[in-house]
């Protein structure tokens, strides 16, 4: 059975995958996560706070990430997020699923693998 993606579901799934992937190497606050996504995508993907924080809150509610407020000298208090064990498992599953989806799109569209 094939997969049918609606635009909203595709965007939601993409945002969650991107956020989880940024936390794989360690904890980070929202602004850093957004900066990493922009840097790793060479600016092709960017998040504004209005769209990033709902993703972070949703992932935290589902137990895929954990947030903790941290205060550093000379800086305002920030909420740092890290992957949970469940989050790591979901990230691996999502990567596998996205890899299959991307491969299928490349095949169907006659695109060569870059």
Secondary structure, 3 states (H helix, E strand, C coil): CCCCCCHHHHHHHHHHHHHHHHCCCCCEEHHHHHHHHHHHCCCCCCCCHHHHHHHHHHHHHCCCEEEEEECCCCCCCEEEEEECHHHHHHHHHHHHHHHHHHHHHHHHHCCCCC
